[in-house]
């Protein structure tokens, strides 16, 4: 039987982590191990009982070491296949089996389905049939193919909250660039590195996780400085910035401006900025497009019109490079 290492990274979020562990305990194809990259000063305690071993590896730093933590858990894994989930993403009982069915005979990086749960969905425990009936897809993310797998032509679609690789492919690949610290950019960089190396990225039908509700800001205004630093790390490596949709939102909010010498911070985020970007109780997920449309006062029926999408893309692309002299 193909052995599978389940991998996650975490800082805080103890209740979420326990639900992730319970989700792996329900698997129709059980993992051989779960490795937790612990980005805090102490290991987690009082974790749910499982039929597989749990290992904790501590990786800490002045800011969240997301790239280093993912590398650490992947490099420590022993399974034939590595499945990565974020600490807020509970795996469906067929999560591992779904990945294995699509990955057999294929190489590359595989991205499974993500559905978002409303607030309070896990209060009565894990009921995956109930979750399937209430969870929703992200409006700005591509859905899975109708069946099997489908090549993803755009490395920018890679999102590390739910993906899998054969361990041999991971070992032959670039890993996450540990120069990215704090929040933002390391996923897009990893996708770009895979693309440059000719390693395919796939969408799959299956490999489903349920994203547990928690309040969050999109755009991540609370991570303004790490986003700005990491986009310049990306630019030094690839010749242009990334996260341009967040940069554009920050510009609209009056937080930054693009100059010939780089991105300049005009002011620090205020409580009103946090309130604008923060996920509200009726929202299953936070959405940068909602904030941009609000700032532009775009009517709901025009938000996805082709001319509007093209206009937004042009505006965002202007932030990929420093402003002209």
PATI-407602 format. One record per residue: residue in one letter; x, y, z of N, C-alpha, C in turn. Coordinates in pm, whole numbers, plus 50000, padded with zeros to 5 digits. Each point is the difference from the previous one (the first is absolute). Example, Ala and Ser with C-alpha at 12.3 -4.5 7.8 and 13.67 -1.06 7.14 Angstrom:
R residuo n.east n.north  n.up ca.east ca.north ca.up c.east c.north  c.up
R       A  51319   49431 50780   49911    50119 50000  50090   50120 50000
R       S  49965   50105 49928   50082    50119 50006  49923   50109 50073
% end
This chain:
R residuo n.east n.north  n.up ca.east ca.north ca.up c.east c.north  c.up
R       X  50084   49880 50000   49916    50120 50000  50087   50124 50000
R       X  49963   50100 49921   50073    50127 49997  49994   50066 50137
R       X  50117   50036 50051   50003    50067 50130  49992   50150 49979
R       X  49929   50066 50091   49973    50142 49987  50040   50071 50129
R       X  50076   50107 49985   50031    50089 50113  49908   50121 49993
R       X  49924   50023 50105   49916    50119 50012  50080   50109 50069
R       X  49994   50121 49945   50085    50108 50046  49918   50126 50024
R       X  50028   50069 50109   49938    50129 50024  50098   50087 50077
R       X  49976   50130 50002   50079    50093 50079  49902   50085 50080
R       X  50044   50042 50119   49904    50066 50088  50069   50093 50099
R       X  49928   50107 50032   50035    50089 50109  49869   50039 50065
R       X  49981   49964 50127   49869    50019 50061  49899   49906 49935
R       X  49876   50047 49987   49895    49925 49930  49985   49856 50053
R       X  50007   49981 50129   49998    49866 50057  49871   49926 49966
R       X  49886   50067 50010   49872    49935 49970  49995   49958 49853
R       X  50049   50086 49911   50005    49963 49858  50088   49879 49978
R       X  50118   50001 50063   50093    49888 49983  49937   49869 50046
R       X  49930   50002 50111   49937    49877 50049  49897   49947 49901
R       X  49927   50089 49934   49905    49954 49898  50070   49945 49877
R       X  50114   50058 49964   50079    49944 49890  50043   49858 50034
R       X  50047   49980 50121   50043    49866 50044  49882   49903 49998
R       X  49885   50043 50049   49881    49914 49996  49963   49965 49857
R       X  50016   50097 49909   49973    49972 49860  50092   49894 49943
R       X  50126   50004 50035   50093    49897 49951  49970   49864 50063
R       X  49947   50001 50121   49962    49873 50063  49884   49933 49928
R       X  49920   50075 49927   49884    49942 49929  50036   49946 49861
R       X  50123   50011 49957   50035    49972 49861  49974   49855 49958
R       X  49942   49984 49881   49981    49865 49945  50134   49938 49960
R       X  50097   50083 49968   50139    49957 49981  50081   50075 50105
R       X  50030   49937 50112   50060    50075 50112  50143   50043 49970
R       X  50042   50111 50058   50140    50041 49984  50092   49912 50085
R       X  50124   49992 49957   50099    49928 50079  50050   50085 50116
R       X  49985   50131 49987   50047    50092 50104  49940   50137 49974
R       X  49999   50081 50105   49969    50143 49989  50116   50075 50059
R       X  50054   50094 49924   50110    50084 50049  49949   50143 50008
R       X  50018   50061 50115   49955    50137 50024  50123   50090 50011
R       X  50007   50100 49915   50103    50102 50013  49951   50105 50098
R       X  50060   50004 50117   49952    50083 50111  50073   50134 49997
R       X  49927   50105 49966   50060    50134 49990  49970   50082 50124
R       X  50025   49940 50116   49981    50068 50129  50101   49941 50097
R       X  50004   50054 50121   50109    49965 50092  49981   49866 50069
R       X  49882   49942 49994   49978    49871 50067  49917   49908 49912
R       X  50018   49870 50018   49922    49903 49925  49854   50001 50045
R       X  49915   49945 49915   49859    49984 50035  49983   49881 50093
R       X  49905   50010 50091   49973    49893 50095  49853   49961 49992
R       X  49967   49887 50061   49861    49954 50009  49937   49989 49861
R       X  50074   49943 49906   49948    49982 49865  49913   49875 49993
R       X  49907   49994 49905   49912    49882 49991  50080   49871 49976
R       X  49946   49891 50050   50063    49869 49979  49986   49960 49854
R       X  50102   49935 49946   50000    49959 49860  50060   49860 49987
R       X  49973   49938 49886   50060    49871 49969  50133   50014 49927
R       X  50045   50122 49981   50127    50026 49933  50083   50091 50091
R       X  50131   49995 49988   50083    50085 50085  49995   50147 49957
R       X  50014   50087 50098   50008    50144 49977  50136   50048 50047
R       X  50069   50070 49912   50128    50061 50035  49987   50151 49993
R       X  50066   50067 50090   50002    50147 49998  50144   50047 49981
R       X  50017   50090 49904   50132    50058 49973  49988   50150 50021
R       X  50085   50055 50086   49987    50142 50030  50088   50084 49908
R       X  49937   50099 49936   50068    50095 49911  49949   50138 50038
R       X  50084   50080 50060   49956    50131 50046  50089   50109 49941
R       X  49954   50123 50009   50075    50115 49951  49931   50127 50043
R       X  50063   50115 49972   49939    50129 50037  49864   50021 49936
R       X  49981   49948 49877   49871    50001 49932  49967   49857 49960
R       X  49875   49976 49965   49960    49863 49966  50090   49944 49890
R       X  50069   49890 50027   50089    49940 49901  49926   49898 49913
R       X  49902   50047 49922   49911    49909 49927  50078   49914 49901
R       X  50089   50061 49924   50076    49924 49900  50090   49897 50069
R       X  50071   50043 50103   50091    49909 50070  49923   49886 50066
R       X  49882   50028 50054   49922    49896 50067  49951   49895 49900
R       X  49955   50044 49883   49955    49902 49900  50117   49914 49953
R       X  50115   50061 49981   50117    49921 49962  50035   49899 50108
R       X  49994   50042 50125   50041    49912 50110  49912   49876 50009
R       X  49868   50020 49992   49912    49883 50013  50012   49909 49877
R       X  50015   50059 49882   50012    49918 49880  50130   49922 49999
R       X  50108   50064 50042   50129    49931 49999  50008   49891 50107
R       X  49918   50011 50104   49998    49899 50106  49907   49883 49968
R       X  49918   50014 49897   49898    49898 49971  50063   49872 49945
R       X  49932   49889 50026   50048    49870 49955  49907   49935 49898
R       X  49882   50054 49978   49901    49938 49912  50037   50012 49853
R       X  49937   49914 49919   50018    50007 49854  49937   50127 49944
R       X  49891   50045 50064   49926    50119 49957  49990   50096 50117
R       X  50015   50128 49972   49988    50104 50101  49873   50079 49974
R       X  49914   50012 50100   49879    50082 49988  50011   50113 50101
R       X  49986   50123 49951   50013    50120 50082  49862   50063 50019
R       X  49968   50034 50124   49880    50079 50026  50034   50109 50100
R       X  49937   50116 49986   50014    50103 50102  49925   49958 50125
R       X  50034   50063 50111   49945    49960 50129  49851   50028 50011
R       X  49944   50082 49912   49856    50026 50005  49922   49916 49899
R       X  50064   49901 49936   49935    49922 49894  49982   49854 50041
R       X  49876   49962 50030   49970    49863 50041  49986   49909 49878
R       X  50072   49888 49997   49988    49909 49886  49872   49917 50005
R       X  49931   49994 49887   49886    49910 49984  50048   49856 50014
R       X  49914   49906 50042   50044    49861 50016  50065   49939 49875
R       X  49963   50043 49881   50061    49949 49877  50112   50089 49948
R       X  50049   50089 50084   50103    50096 49959  50123   49929 49944
R       X  50060   49912 50077   50122    49931 49955  49970   49908 49883
R       X  49891   49924 50009   49965    49908 49891  49977   50075 49870
R       X  49939   50118 50008   49976    50081 49881  50129   50044 49935
R       X  50094   50042 50081   50130    50038 49945  50069   49881 49932
R       X  50004   49889 50070   50072    49884 49945  49941   49954 49868
R       X  49867   50006 49987   49935    49957 49876  50044   50086 49882
R       X  50023   50129 50024   50038    50091 49892  50151   50004 49976
R       X  50078   49970 50102   50145    50014 49989  50069   49879 49940
R       X  49932   49886 49999   50064    49878 49952  50047   50017 49855
R       X  50127   49973 49978   50055    50008 49866  50029   50140 49951
R       X  49978   50101 50085   50022    50140 49963  50105   50062 50092
R       X  50067   50101 49952   50096    50073 50082  49958   50146 50007
R       X  50060   50071 50094   49972    50142 50012  49941   50035 50135
R       X  49933   50114 50005   49931    50048 50119  49850   49996 49973
R       X  49924   49952 50096   49856    49979 49984  49925   50083 50104
R       X  49896   50070 49954   49921    50086 50089  49857   49948 50010
R       X  49958   49970 50123   49866    49948 50023  49897   50109 50022
R       X  49879   49958 50030   49887    50091 50017  50002   50066 50138
R       X  49951   50125 50003   49985    50074 50126  49859   50056 50006
R       X  49929   49968 50107   49868    50056 50025  50002   50073 50134
R       X  49926   50111 50007   50004    50087 50118  49874   49984 50084
R       X  50021   49980 50129   49890    49981 50094  49962   50132 50067
R       X  49871   50017 50032   49957    50120 50072  50038   49992 50147
R       X  49984   50111 50067   50028    50007 50142  49913   49900 50077
R       X  50060   49932 50096   49927    49907 50085  49980   49861 49942
R       X  50052   49974 49883   49972    49872 49933  50054   49880 50076
R       X  50109   50017 50073   50062    49887 50070  49959   49992 50147
R       X  49907   50084 50043   49964    50005 50142  49945   49867 50051
R       X  49932   49925 49912   49940    49873 50041  50084   49881 49957
R       X  50127   50022 49970   50087    49891 49961  50013   49988 49849
R       X  50073   49897 49957   50028    49981 49858  49892   49913 49936
R       X  49926   50058 49907   49898    49930 49923  50022   50039 49855
R       X  50073   49918 49927   50044    50039 49866  49885   50003 49900
R       X  49896   49921 50022   49882    50011 49914  49933   50135 50018
R       X  49993   50044 50124   49941    50131 50028  50088   50111 49944
R       X  50131   49985 50014   50092    50100 49946  49982   50014 49849
R       X  49983   49886 49932   49986    50005 49854  49878   50078 49957
R       X  49897   50000 50083   49877    50070 49966  50001   50148 50029
R       X  50096   50046 50080   50000    50141 50039  50122   50077 49951
R       X  50106   49930 49963   50123    50069 49960  49988   50059 49861
R       X  50080   50103 49973   49996    50068 49870  50141   50011 49943
R       X  50005   50019 49869   50128    50023 49933  50035   50148 50004
R       X  50128   50028 49987   50047    50137 49992  49967   50057 49862
R       X  49942   50118 49997   49953    50056 49874  50114   50036 49904
R       X  50120   50021 50052   50112    50041 49916  50100   49888 49976
R       X  49965   49878 50037   50090    49887 49978  49938   49904 49899
R       X  50085   49943 49915   49950    49903 49901  49949   49876 50071
R       X  49887   49947 49954   49946    49877 50055  50073   49879 49945
R       X  49975   49883 50056   50067    49879 49953  49946   49957 49865
R       X  50073   49914 49929   49946    49945 49876  49881   49910 50030
R       X  49924   49965 49898   49883    49914 50019  50039   49862 50050
R       X  50117   49955 49961   50049    49869 50043  50151   49996 49980
R       X  50065   49914 50076   50142    49978 49979  50085   50122 50028
R       X  50089   50032 49906   50089    50113 50019  50010   50082 49873
R       X  50043   50125 50018   50007    50096 49890  50125   50085 50022
R       X  50078   50021 49895   50123    50078 50011  49967   50146 50035
R       X  50073   50055 50095   49987    50141 50036  50111   50075 49928
R       X  49966   50088 49906   50103    50066 49921  50063   50122 50065
R       X  49948   50044 50113   50044    50125 50061  50052   49973 50141
R       X  50132   50013 50017   50061    49971 50130  49944   50089 50110
R       X  49944   50116 49965   49947    50091 50102  49878   49943 50072
R       X  49942   49895 49944   49884    49936 50063  50039   49911 50117
R       X  50131   49970 50013   50039    49911 50109  49973   50066 50135
R       X  49943   49921 50089   49961    50045 50133  50029   49885 50095
R       X  50083   50022 50100   50055    49890 50079  49906   49945 50105
R       X  49879   50051 50010   49912    49950 50106  49955   49856 49978
R       X  50013   49947 49877   49958    49862 49974  50069   49953 49871
R       X  50108   49920 50016   50066    49946 49881  50074   49873 50036
R       X  50045   49929 49898   50070    49874 50020  50107   49982 49893
R       X  50104   49924 50037   50106    49964 49906  50052   49861 50036
R       X  50048   49928 49900   50079    49881 50029  50128   50046 50071
R       X  50044   49924 50098   50119    50044 50074  50121   50012 49908
R       X  50009   49913 49900   50112    50009 49906  49996   50131 49922
R       X  49881   50047 49965   49987    50128 49930  50037   50116 50092
R       X  49956   49990 50126   50038    50104 50096  50152   50008 50012
R       X  50064   49885 50015   50145    49998 50021  50076   50052 49878
R       X  49942   49981 49881   50064    50049 49878  49966   50145 49971
R       X  49902   50056 50072   49951    50134 49972  50075   50107 50076
R       X  49954   50124 49988   50074    50114 50055  49978   50025 50149
R       X  49896   49943 50060   49964    50037 50136  49952   50144 50007
R       X  49953   50040 50117   49958    50139 50021  50123   50086 50032
R       X  50004   50118 49947   50111    50091 50020  49988   50064 50138
R       X  50095   49970 50086   49991    50044 50139  50038   50145 50021
R       X  50031   50072 49891   50017    50145 50011  49865   50069 50020
R       X  49891   49932 49968   49868    50054 50025  49964   49970 50145
R       X  49984   50104 50079   49961    49983 50140  49879   50087 50026
R       X  49927   49967 50106   49874    50069 50021  49900   49955 49894
R       X  49906   50085 49968   49886    49962 49918  50018   50048 49856
R       X  49976   49910 49905   49986    50041 49862  50117   49967 49909
R       X  49967   49949 49881   50097    49987 49893  50065   49865 49983
R       X  50012   49922 50108   50075    49875 49989  49928   49898 49913
R       X  49868   50003 49997   49926    49906 49915  50022   50031 49852
R       X  49985   50126 49963   50017    50038 49860  50143   49973 49955
R       X  50096   50026 50087   50139    49970 49967  50021   49851 49976
R       X  49941   49917 50085   50014    49856 49985  49936   49954 49870
R       X  49880   50051 49969   49935    49966 49874  50084   50042 49881
R       X  50060   50120 50006   50085    50048 49891  50123   49910 49985
R       X  50061   49961 50111   50117    49914 49993  49966   49864 49939
R       X  49885   49944 50035   49956    49875 49938  49982   50018 49851
R       X  49933   50109 49962   49974    50027 49859  50130   50013 49922
R       X  50097   50073 50055   50129    50018 49934  50075   49867 49985
R       X  49978   49910 50096   50066    49869 49996  49925   49899 49912
R       X  49887   50042 49943   49923    49909 49915  49920   49896 50077
R       X  49974   50027 50128   49922    49908 50084  49853   50039 49990
R       X  49912   49912 49954   49860    50040 49978  49924   50021 50130
R       X  49900   50089 49991   49906    50025 50109  49863   49955 49952
R       X  49927   49928 50084   49872    49941 49963  49890   50041 50096
R       X  49879   50024 49946   49878    50001 50080  49946   49858 50003
R       X  49941   49958 50111   49937    49868 50003  49857   50009 50052
R       X  49921   49903 49959   49867    49981 50057  50016   49907 50118
R       X  49979   50051 50120   50025    49922 50120  50105   50067 50086
R       X  50053   49926 50096   50096    50060 50092  49939   50117 50074
R       X  49876   49986 50040   49923    50112 50055  50034   50029 50145
R       X  50010   50130 50031   50008    50046 50138  49889   50102 50025
R       X  49965   50012 50127   49903    50101 50043  50073   50104 50085
R       X  49997   50122 49952   50068    50109 50068  49917   50045 50119
R       X  50057   49994 50118   49930    50038 50122  49996   50154 50012
R       X  49885   50046 50039   49979    50146 50011  50094   50061 50103
R       X  50061   50111 49963   50068    50086 50096  50009   50138 49937
R       X  49997   50101 50081   50006    50136 49946  50139   50026 49945
R       X  50003   50070 49889   50125    50026 49930  49982   50127 49918
R       X  50109   50061 49961   49994    50120 49915  50049   49967 49860
R       X  49923   50039 49901   50042    49993 49861  49954   50129 49932
R       X  50094   50077 49945   50142    49974 49996  50060   49998 50141
R       X  50115   49934 50018   50054    49982 50136  50069   50126 50051
R       X  49919   50098 50027   50052    50130 50041  50078   49990 50130
R       X  49968   49900 50082   50072    49979 50126  50140   49945 49977
R       X  50030   49958 49876   50134    49952 49965  50065   50092 49896
R       X  49964   50127 50003   50045    50094 49897  50151   49994 49978
R       X  50079   50005 50105   50145    50014 49985  50064   49872 49947
R       X  49953   49884 50043   50059    49877 49946  49960   49979 49855
R       X  49878   50041 49963   49960    49991 49860  50091   50088 49913
R       X  50025   50122 50044   50086    50090 49923  50143   49947 49991
R       X  50051   49949 50108   50136    49944 49998  50008   49879 49908
R       X  49902   49910 50012   50005    49876 49923  49976   50022 49851
R       X  49921   50101 49965   49981    50025 49857  50129   50049 49936
R       X  50084   50070 50077   50128    50043 49946  50101   49885 49997
R       X  49990   49906 50091   50081    49878 49992  49968   49926 49870
R       X  49870   49990 49971   49956    49935 49876  50053   50075 49879
R       X  49993   50134 50003   50045    50081 49886  50150   49985 49977
R       X  50078   49993 50106   50144    49983 49984  50033   49865 49936
R       X  49915   49904 50022   50024    49865 49948  49947   49981 49859
R       X  49882   50058 49969   49932    49970 49874  49983   50121 49908
R       X  50036   50118 50045   49996    50116 49912  49873   50082 50008
R       X  49906   49960 50082   49877    50078 50021  49941   49960 50133
R       X  49914   50085 50053   49935    49972 50127  49888   49898 49984
R       X  49945   49961 50114   49881    49915 50003  49902   50057 50103
R       X  49889   49931 50022   49896    50044 50094  49943   50136 49958
R       X  49996   50023 49867   49962    50132 49951  49857   50037 50035
R       X  49911   49901 50020   49862    50033 50039  49996   50058 50141
R       X  50085   49949 50089   50008    50057 50134  50066   50138 49995
R       X  50106   50012 49923   50067    50130 49989  49904   50106 49947
R       X  49919   49961 49902   49905    50095 49943  49898   50044 50105
R       X  49951   49905 50079   49906    50035 50107  50066   50092 50102
R       X  50125   49972 50037   50070    50087 50094  50015   50141 49942
R       X  50026   50008 49870   50011    50130 49935  49868   50075 50003
R       X  49891   49931 49970   49869    50064 50003  49965   50050 50141
R       X  50047   49928 50100   49972    50039 50138  50088   50114 50047
R       X  50096   50039 49918   50089    50110 50038  50112   49958 50093
R       X  50030   49870 50004   50105    49950 50089  50138   50007 49935
R       X  50006   49983 49868   50128    49996 49930  49988   50078 49869
R       X  50114   50027 49940   50003    50047 49863  50121   49939 49931
R       X  49990   49986 49869   50106    49944 49919  50087   50113 49948
R       X  50128   49997 50030   50092    50103 49955  50109   49936 49915
R       X  50080   50084 49937   50110    49949 49917  50102   49923 50083
R       X  50010   50032 50127   50097    49933 50086  49940   49886 50082
R       X  49871   49974 49983   49938    49889 50071  49867   50037 50061
R       X  49944   49909 50077   49873    50022 50066  50022   50080 50129
R       X  49926   50105 50015   50015    50089 50116  49877   49989 50089
R       X  50021   49980 50128   49891    49996 50097  49961   50143 50035
R       X  49875   50035 49979   49951    50135 50029  49948   50013 50142
R       X  49942   49892 50050   49950    50002 50138  49979   49856 50045
R       X  49987   49982 50129   49973    49867 50056  49849   49972 49994
R       X  49962   49875 49988   49857    49966 50000  49932   50046 50129
R       X  49881   50054 49985   49921    50045 50114  49885   49903 50025
R       X  49928   50023 50109   49889    49912 50034  49897   49994 49888
R       X  49978   50111 49931   49903    50001 49890  50045   49911 49884
R       X  50131   49994 49976   50052    49913 49894  49979   49853 50037
R       X  50027   49968 50125   49978    49861 50046  49853   49965 49986
R       X  49912   50090 50041   49856    49973 49994  49954   49979 49856
R       X  50056   50076 49907   49962    49985 49860  50040   49864 49945
R       X  50117   49953 50036   50055    49876 49943  49960   49875 50077
R       X  49954   50016 50122   49977    49884 50086  49876   49921 49958
R       X  50013   49872 50008   49889    49909 49974  49891   50021 50105
R       X  49878   50010 49954   49886    50017 50090  49933   49864 50026
R       X  49916   49996 50102   49941    49874 50041  49918   49929 49894
R       X  49942   50076 49907   49917    49938 49897  50081   49955 49878
R       X  50131   50026 50002   50086    49966 49887  50076   49870 50029
R       X  49991   49899 49915   50078    49878 50022  50149   50021 49974
R       X  50036   50105 49925   50140    50031 49974  50014   50150 49975
R       X  50121   50050 50023   50030    50139 49967  50042   50007 49853
R       X  49982   50116 49937   50017    50010 49856  50055   50138 49963
R       X  50119   50002 49941   50060    50128 49960  49917   50071 49894
R       X  49939   49922 49910   49919    50062 49895  49885   50081 50059
R       X  49940   49951 50107   49890    50074 50065  50048   50137 50045
R       X  50118   50006 50058   50053    50126 50050  50032   50094 49885
R       X  50063   49949 49895   50034    50084 49884  49872   50055 49936
R       X  49900   49914 49982   49874    50045 49940  49931   50104 50088
R       X  50009   49981 50132   49942    50099 50092  50069   50135 49984
R       X  50133   49999 49993   50075    50124 49986  49974   50068 49867
R       X  49972   49920 49897   49968    50054 49869  49850   50029 49985
R       X  49920   49958 50099   49855    50016 49995  49942   49933 49875
R       X  50044   49878 49977   49954    49923 49885  49873   49925 50038
R       X  49898   50011 49918   49874    49930 50024  50021   49849 49990
R       X  49923   49925 50077   50018    49856 50006  49985   49933 49864
R       X  49909   50051 49917   49974    49934 49872  50111   50027 49897
R       X  50098   50084 50034   50108    50029 49907  50134   49943 50047
R       X  50002   49940 50114   50128    49960 50059  50075   49897 49918
R       X  49929   49916 49928   50067    49897 49920  49982   50022 49851
R       X  49958   50119 49961   49987    50032 49858  50138   50000 49935
R       X  50011   49954 49875   50132    49989 49935  50077   50132 49998
R       X  49932   50111 49974   50072    50127 49996  50052   50040 50138
R       X  49922   49968 50103   50041    50028 50137  50121   49915 50038
R       X  49998   49874 49965   50111    49910 50032  50127   50047 49930
R       X  49989   50039 49873   50116    50048 49926  50054   50130 50058
R       X  49910   50090 50039   50040    50127 50061  50076   49976 50130
R       X  49950   49908 50081   50063    49970 50127  50136   49938 49979
R       X  50012   49910 49903   50127    49937 49971  50104   50105 49958
R       X  49962   50094 49915   50095    50104 49957  50046   50084 50120
R       X  49907   50034 50087   50034    50082 50116  50095   49925 50093
R       X  49974   49872 50023   50085    49920 50087  50137   49978 49939
R       X  50004   49976 49870   50128    49974 49933  50094   50119 50006
R       X  49944   50121 50018   50085    50118 50008  50089   49997 50124
R       X  49968   49914 50096   50080    49990 50122  50104   49889 49995
R       X  50007   49929 49888   50099    49893 49989  50142   50053 49993
R       X  50016   50125 49956   50131    50062 49987  49998   50137 50068
R       X  50117   50055 50035   50001    50137 50052  49942   50098 49901
R       X  49949   50111 50049   49943    50102 49913  50110   50061 49913
R       X  49959   50048 49884   50095    50066 49911  50048   50130 50063
R       X  50118   50040 49964   50057    50127 50050  49909   50117 49960
% end
